[in-house]
């Protein structure tokens, strides 16, 4: 089953922290949300993510093109 992803505003509400990377080889744990669907409401999601600026803070590193739409 594909993940239903929601982007939260606060780090404390997130299940995972996500950072966008530039190269395939930099991706890490991206399988968890890759191919999923971005949902409009938190209640619809089974995965909540928070976007971070630095790779060292992230649980999931993913390319922009692979992030759920």
ABEGO torsion letter per residue (X at the ends): XBBBBBBBABAAABABBBBBBABAAABBGAAAABGBBBBABAAABABBBBBBABAAABABBBBAAABBX
